[in-house]
Amino acid sequence: MKLPTLLHATRWIHLLQKDNWIYASRRRPDEPKRIDAVTIVTLHRNQPEDSGLLLVVLEEFRPAIDQCEFSFPAGLLNPGESILQGATRELKEETGLDVALVRHVSGETFTSAGLSDESQAYVMLESQGTLALNPGIDGERITVHLLTQQGCLDLLEKNRQGTAAISSRLWPVLMSVAYSGNFAGVRIAP
C-alpha cells in the first residue's frame, strides 16, 4: 500500500495527499495508525443523590472560529498513553475533577473524515471533586459549566439564536438531555 505524501508539517497537524485527496492528519505518513484523541462525556454529582447528575461542559476560546465554543473535555493522547489514562489526565487538566466511575469507552470514531483522518474514543464517566479555579494548561481559556436539563435547553436556545457556538460532538447529547432528562440511562438534574 502506497503511503500518502507529506505536503506540510507542523507540531500538531500535517497536510497529506493520497491520490487526489488532500487531508489533515495528526500523524506523519510513516507513523502507525492509532487513536489520536479522547472526548470525555462527564456526569458530575454535587447535589443530593436523588436530584440527578450534572453534565460537565466546557466553554473554550477557539482561534479557528474566533469565538468560544461549548464542548466536552477532550484532548490528544500522549505517546503510549491509554484511552483511560488520557481521559483521566485531560479531565483533571481542563476541569480539576477526578474520575469516580467509568461507564463506557467507545471504539475508534472519526471527527471529520472528509477533512481529516483524526480519530478519537469517547469515554463516558462520572466525576468527583471540586472545579479548578483556573482550568486548562498552556494558555487555554476555559470556563467549566455544570448543566442541568434546563441548562441544556438554555444552551440549545442560545445556539439557535446564534449566540453560542456548540461542538458537533456536544449537540446530540444536549438534545438528549434537554428533551428526555437523561443520557445513556442516567438521570440529569432538572
C-alpha positions as CSV (number, residue, x, y, z in Angstrom):
1,M,0.0,0.0,0.0
2,K,1.4,3.4,-1.0
3,L,2.0,5.9,1.7
4,P,0.4,9.4,1.4
5,T,2.7,12.3,0.5
6,L,3.6,14.8,3.3
7,L,2.8,18.3,1.9
8,H,3.4,20.3,5.1
9,A,4.1,19.5,8.7
10,T,3.6,21.5,11.9
11,R,3.9,20.5,15.6
12,W,0.2,19.4,15.9
13,I,-1.1,18.6,12.4
14,H,0.2,17.6,9.0
15,L,-1.2,18.1,5.5
16,L,-1.1,14.9,3.4
17,Q,-2.1,13.9,-0.1
18,K,-3.2,10.4,-1.2
19,D,-4.2,10.1,-4.8
20,N,-6.2,13.3,-5.5
21,W,-7.3,13.7,-1.9
22,I,-5.6,16.3,0.4
23,Y,-6.3,16.0,4.1
24,A,-5.1,16.8,7.6
25,S,-3.6,14.3,9.9
26,R,-2.2,14.1,13.5
27,R,0.4,11.6,12.2
28,R,3.2,11.7,9.6
29,P,2.7,9.2,6.8
30,D,5.2,6.6,8.2
31,E,3.6,6.6,11.7
32,P,1.4,3.7,12.7
33,K,-2.4,4.1,12.9
34,R,-3.7,4.9,16.4
35,I,-6.5,6.6,18.2
36,D,-5.4,10.3,18.4
37,A,-7.7,11.8,21.0
38,V,-10.3,11.3,23.6
39,T,-13.6,13.1,24.2
40,I,-15.0,12.8,27.7
41,V,-18.7,12.8,28.4
42,T,-18.6,13.7,32.1
43,L,-21.5,13.5,34.6
44,H,-20.9,15.1,37.9
45,R,-22.7,14.9,41.3
46,N,-22.5,17.9,43.5
47,Q,-26.2,17.7,44.6
48,P,-28.1,15.3,46.8
49,E,-28.2,11.7,45.4
50,D,-31.9,11.9,44.3
51,S,-31.6,15.1,42.3
52,G,-29.6,13.7,39.3
53,L,-26.2,14.4,37.9
54,L,-24.9,17.4,36.0
55,L,-23.4,17.5,32.6
56,V,-19.9,18.9,32.5
57,V,-19.5,21.3,29.6
58,L,-16.5,23.5,28.7
59,E,-16.6,26.9,27.1
60,E,-13.3,27.5,25.5
61,F,-11.9,30.1,23.1
62,R,-11.1,28.6,19.7
63,P,-9.0,30.7,17.3
64,A,-10.1,28.9,14.2
65,I,-13.7,30.2,14.7
66,D,-12.6,33.4,16.6
67,Q,-15.0,32.8,19.4
68,C,-15.8,30.5,22.3
69,E,-17.2,27.0,21.6
70,F,-19.2,24.9,24.1
71,S,-17.8,21.3,24.1
72,F,-16.8,18.3,26.2
73,P,-13.5,18.0,27.9
74,A,-11.2,16.5,25.3
75,G,-7.6,16.3,24.1
76,L,-4.9,14.4,22.3
77,L,-3.4,11.3,23.7
78,N,0.2,11.4,24.7
79,P,2.5,8.7,23.1
80,G,2.0,5.4,24.9
81,E,-1.0,6.7,26.9
82,S,-4.1,4.6,27.1
83,I,-7.5,6.0,26.4
84,L,-8.4,5.9,30.1
85,Q,-5.1,7.5,31.2
86,G,-5.6,10.3,28.6
87,A,-9.2,10.8,29.7
88,T,-8.2,11.0,33.4
89,R,-5.4,13.5,32.6
90,E,-7.5,15.7,30.3
91,L,-10.4,15.8,32.8
92,K,-8.1,16.9,35.6
93,E,-6.3,19.5,33.4
94,E,-9.4,21.0,31.9
95,T,-11.8,20.9,34.9
96,G,-9.9,20.0,38.1
97,L,-12.3,17.0,38.5
98,D,-11.3,13.3,39.2
99,V,-12.7,10.2,37.6
100,A,-15.2,8.4,40.0
101,L,-16.7,5.8,37.7
102,V,-16.1,4.8,34.1
103,R,-19.4,3.9,32.5
104,H,-18.4,3.3,28.9
105,V,-15.4,3.5,26.5
106,S,-16.1,3.6,22.7
107,G,-14.1,2.1,19.9
108,E,-12.5,4.3,17.3
109,T,-14.7,7.2,16.0
110,F,-13.8,9.9,13.5
111,T,-14.2,13.6,13.9
112,S,-14.4,14.8,10.3
113,A,-13.4,12.1,7.8
114,G,-13.9,14.3,4.8
115,L,-11.2,16.7,6.1
116,S,-9.0,14.7,8.4
117,D,-8.1,11.1,9.4
118,E,-8.1,12.2,13.1
119,S,-9.7,9.6,15.3
120,Q,-10.9,9.6,18.8
121,A,-12.5,7.5,21.5
122,Y,-15.4,8.6,23.7
123,V,-15.2,7.9,27.4
124,M,-18.4,8.3,29.4
125,L,-17.7,8.7,33.1
126,E,-18.8,10.1,36.4
127,S,-16.6,12.7,38.1
128,Q,-16.0,13.8,41.7
129,G,-14.2,16.7,43.3
130,T,-14.2,20.4,43.0
131,L,-13.9,22.5,39.9
132,A,-10.5,24.1,39.3
133,L,-10.3,27.9,39.8
134,N,-8.1,28.3,36.7
135,P,-8.8,25.3,34.5
136,G,-6.6,24.4,31.5
137,I,-2.9,24.5,30.6
138,D,-0.6,26.3,28.2
139,G,-2.8,29.4,27.9
140,E,-6.1,27.5,27.3
141,R,-9.0,29.8,28.1
142,I,-11.6,27.5,29.7
143,T,-14.7,28.1,31.7
144,V,-16.4,24.9,33.1
145,H,-20.2,24.7,33.3
146,L,-22.2,22.1,35.2
147,L,-25.5,21.9,33.3
148,T,-28.9,20.7,34.4
149,Q,-31.6,19.7,32.0
150,Q,-32.8,23.3,31.9
151,G,-29.2,24.4,31.4
152,C,-29.0,22.2,28.3
153,L,-32.3,23.7,27.0
154,D,-31.0,27.2,27.6
155,L,-27.7,26.5,25.8
156,L,-29.5,25.0,22.8
157,E,-31.7,28.1,22.6
158,K,-28.6,30.4,22.6
159,N,-27.2,28.3,19.8
160,R,-30.5,28.5,17.8
161,Q,-30.3,32.3,18.2
162,G,-26.7,32.4,17.1
163,T,-25.2,33.5,20.4
164,A,-23.5,30.2,21.3
165,A,-21.2,28.0,19.2
166,I,-21.7,24.3,20.0
167,S,-19.4,21.4,19.1
168,S,-21.0,18.8,16.9
169,R,-19.9,16.2,19.5
170,L,-21.9,18.0,22.2
171,W,-25.1,19.0,20.3
172,P,-26.7,15.5,20.2
173,V,-26.0,15.0,23.9
174,L,-27.6,18.4,24.7
175,M,-30.7,17.4,22.7
176,S,-31.0,14.1,24.5
177,V,-30.7,15.7,28.0
178,A,-32.8,18.7,27.2
179,Y,-35.8,16.7,25.9
180,S,-35.6,13.4,27.9
181,G,-33.9,14.5,31.2
182,N,-31.3,11.7,30.9
183,F,-28.4,10.5,28.9
184,A,-27.5,6.8,28.4
185,G,-29.9,5.8,31.1
186,V,-28.5,8.3,33.7
187,R,-30.9,10.9,35.1
188,I,-29.7,14.5,34.8
189,A,-30.8,17.1,37.4
190,P,-33.8,19.1,36.2
